[in-house]
Amino acid sequence: MAMKVTSRAWPSCKQRAGFCILVFLCAALEQPAFSADDSFKRLKIGPVPAGTPATPFEMPALDGQHVASKDLAGRIVLLNFWATWCGPCKDEMPAFARLRKSLDQDRFVLLTVTTDLQRDGIRRFLHNIDVQLPVLFDEDREVSDAYMVRALPTTVIIGRTGTILGRAVGPRTWDSPEAIDLMQRLMEQGE
């Protein structure tokens, strides 16, 4: 038994065209000024649920100061968890230093976090690889646990409003043109 299709069953050509235009306009209105999704995928930065708040922290730094997340509001924060015994961590440190130098320090902050507590050993380590980066000490591992650090290196990107934008487990080329461009666009877009 064949089914008869009447003209009422299918929208007219004008109706279909109107519907397509409506769908296109709705999609365009929902798109941000740029889509970080493609850059995140190419850099293998994992997504997190939208609006996930970054856990507040305050940690002592190698230079004797204390750094509190509340003082970083309004800036993009790259929080890198590492250790001196981690080969891939050592490999990406120079790239972090170059990334940091290439971006506006008023809008971007790069912080490294370690559970290694040997401050003199950390100083020697940084001197030996000729890198100057801010180092924070997660003395009781509370911050590492809060950010679900299970492997090193782990890097978390925190937006200007204090939400987590993404996380990368394992080393990346953080000074690549694509990574620099992503950080610049995140600084400009408002998140």
C-alpha positions in Angstrom: 0.0 0.0 0.0 1.6 3.2 -1.1 1.4 6.4 1.0 0.1 9.4 -0.8 2.0 12.6 -0.1 -0.1 15.7 -0.4 1.3 19.2 -0.8 0.1 20.0 2.8 2.5 17.4 4.2 5.6 19.3 3.0 6.3 22.9 3.7 6.5 25.1 0.7 9.9 26.2 -0.7 9.4 29.7 0.9 8.6 28.1 4.2 11.6 25.9 4.1 13.8 28.9 3.1 12.4 31.0 5.9 13.0 28.2 8.4 16.6 27.8 7.3 17.2 31.6 7.7 15.6 31.5 11.2 17.8 28.6 12.2 20.9 30.4 10.8 20.1 33.7 12.6 19.5 31.9 15.9 22.8 30.1 15.7 24.6 33.3 14.8 23.2 35.1 17.8 24.3 32.4 20.1 28.0 32.4 18.9 30.5 34.3 20.8 32.8 36.8 19.1 35.1 33.8 18.5 34.8 30.2 19.2 37.5 28.9 21.6 36.2 25.4 21.0 38.3 24.8 17.9 41.5 26.2 19.5 40.8 24.1 22.6 40.4 21.0 20.5 43.5 21.6 18.4 45.5 22.2 21.6 43.9 19.2 23.3 42.5 21.3 26.1 39.6 19.4 27.7 36.3 21.1 28.2 34.6 21.6 31.6 30.9 22.2 32.2 30.1 25.9 31.4 30.1 28.1 34.5 32.2 25.7 36.7 33.7 28.0 39.4 37.4 27.8 40.1 38.2 26.8 43.6 39.5 29.8 45.6 43.1 29.4 46.8 45.9 31.2 48.7 49.4 29.7 48.6 52.8 30.8 49.6 55.2 31.6 46.7 58.9 30.9 46.2 59.6 34.6 46.5 58.1 34.7 50.0 54.8 36.4 49.0 51.4 34.8 49.2 49.1 34.6 46.1 45.4 34.6 46.5 43.0 33.8 43.6 40.7 36.7 44.7 43.5 39.1 43.7 43.6 37.7 40.2 40.0 38.6 39.3 39.6 40.2 35.8 42.6 38.3 34.4 43.0 35.1 32.5 44.9 32.7 34.8 46.9 29.7 33.6 47.5 27.4 36.6 50.1 24.8 35.9 50.6 21.9 38.3 54.1 20.3 38.1 57.0 18.6 39.9 60.8 18.7 39.5 60.9 14.9 39.0 58.4 15.2 36.1 60.2 15.1 32.7 57.4 16.5 30.6 56.9 19.3 33.2 60.5 20.3 32.8 60.2 20.2 29.0 57.2 22.7 29.0 58.7 25.2 31.5 60.6 27.2 28.9 57.4 27.4 26.7 55.5 28.8 29.7 58.2 31.4 30.3 58.0 32.5 26.6 54.1 32.5 26.7 54.2 34.7 29.8 56.6 37.2 28.2 54.5 37.4 25.1 51.2 38.4 26.9 50.0 41.5 28.7 50.7 40.9 32.4 47.8 43.2 33.4 45.4 40.8 31.7 47.1 37.4 32.0 48.7 35.5 34.9 50.7 32.3 34.7 51.2 30.5 38.0 53.0 27.2 38.5 52.0 25.0 41.5 54.1 22.3 43.1 53.7 20.0 46.0 57.5 19.8 46.2 58.5 21.6 49.4 62.2 21.9 48.9 62.5 25.6 48.1 66.2 25.5 47.5 65.8 22.5 45.2 63.1 24.4 43.2 65.4 27.4 42.9 68.3 25.2 41.6 65.9 23.5 39.2 64.7 26.8 37.7 68.2 28.1 37.6 69.4 24.9 35.8 66.8 25.2 33.1 67.2 29.0 32.9 63.6 29.8 33.6 62.0 32.4 35.8 58.3 31.7 36.6 56.2 32.3 39.7 56.1 29.1 41.8 53.4 28.5 44.4 53.6 25.7 47.1 50.5 23.5 47.6 51.9 22.4 50.9 48.9 20.2 52.0 47.8 19.3 48.4 44.4 20.8 49.0 44.6 22.9 45.8 45.8 20.0 43.7 42.9 17.9 45.1 40.4 20.7 44.5 41.5 20.9 40.9 41.4 17.1 40.5 45.1 16.9 39.6 45.7 13.2 39.0 48.7 13.4 36.6 51.5 15.9 35.9 51.7 18.2 34.2 48.1 19.4 34.5 47.2 23.0 33.4 43.9 24.7 34.2 42.7 27.8 32.4 40.6 30.1 34.5 38.5 32.9 32.9 38.3 36.5 34.0 35.1 35.9 35.9 36.7 33.0 37.9 35.2 30.1 36.0 37.3 27.2 34.7 37.4 27.3 30.9 39.4 24.2 30.3 42.1 21.8 31.5 45.0 20.1 29.8 46.6 16.9 31.2 50.1 16.3 29.8 52.5 18.6 28.2 51.5 21.1 25.5 53.5 23.6 23.3 52.2 26.6 25.3 54.2 29.1 23.3 52.9 28.0 19.9 51.2 30.7 17.8 47.8 29.0 18.4 48.2 28.9 22.2 49.3 32.6 22.3 46.4 33.5 20.0 43.9 31.6 22.2 45.1 33.4 25.3 44.9 36.8 23.6 41.4 36.1 22.4 40.3 35.0 25.8 41.7 38.2 27.3 39.8 40.3 24.7 36.5 38.5 24.8 35.6 39.2 28.4 35.8 35.6 29.7 
